[in-house]
Amino acid sequence: MIDLYYAPTPNGWKITIMLEECSLPYKIIPVNLREGDQFKPEFLAISPNNRMPAIVDHNHGQKGDSISVFESGAILMYLAEKTDLFLPQNTREKYRVHEWLFWQVGGLGPMAGQVSHFVNYAPNFPGDHSYATKRYMNEYDRLLGVMNTVLEEREYLAGDYSIADMASFPWVLIYKRFGINLDTFENVRRWFNTIKERPAVRKGIDVGKDWMKPNTKPTKESLKMMFGQTSESIKKASKKKK
């Protein structure tokens, strides 16, 4: 059994999609980001960056030992290696998947995350956020353009369907929130429509759907919890862990 520390966000969806694609048994352990579950000592013990997702695999290797893994990209690689699925063994093909997985965790995800912040949360804070919003919207648009060019040559990002596609799909799934017209990216639209029809993808995206309360505004306390953290807050959380 795999314990998945999870919230229904793009990074969380990556892992539920992969677990469903691999038909691996798993148990969801909710992480309420607005309430500060990510700073609880038991969570920090497996995810020192106080970010979800994280997993604990209670049946690792031949001896059945437990192992914990944090960071969504690392989790996808671990699950791919555990199951021998969605990551080629051929060196050239494997590193093509790695390239696009790292492209997502270093580019598409962070840029889309910043767009989300400035569109959904920055209005709760004083100041002019127009430059930052435009900056990250432009970069998100550029990255969709990169995808569109590559997908003109192949069906999926790295050739065959892989963890690279599972990593990127959730960050394209939220395009409507940003006012993006996905039809202007013809190849991304075709890729997107193909993936969203996969039963495992639909099931993975639905995990925790009932937790989400539409149109609920964050409180001052939750905004501080999510966006007011510094090295000092990490130090305090580490002392509680001890």
C-alpha angles and dihedrals in degrees: 000000000000122000110214118198099208152169124182098257131117092269091049092047091056090066100041088051092052093046090051093046090053094042090231118161112243142169121219117228106190119228110201102204095188091054095047101249087146089070097053113119094237090055095044088054089069101024110037091176088065091233130120146257106067131150139206113203108202093190106052122159129336094311094052094236123164122253131180125210129185132189117060096243092052091047092053091050091048093051092045091053092044093054102027087232134130095004118085121228094216107100096227094047094042093054092047086060089046090052093056094040090054090044088059099045092044100037125007096041099045093043093048089045091055091048089052091050095051094042098043108024112018092075086069089065127066121253142058110297097172097108094049092046092051092044094056095038089055091050093048088050091049092051092051085053090054090052092047092054094049093045090057086073101039141023096239133025097263099023106269124040107282147151087284089067092044089053096049101039097073091053090054092043090072095053094116091064088063097048092248120157101217091190088075086068099060097180094044089050091053091047091046094050092048094052097044090059093061108109093221091052093051091048093047093051091051094058107115093002091134091058092066117095110199120224094010111143119222117249124235088254094052092046090053090047093052102035108018099071122127137169087274092060090049090051091052092049091050091053090053089052090057 
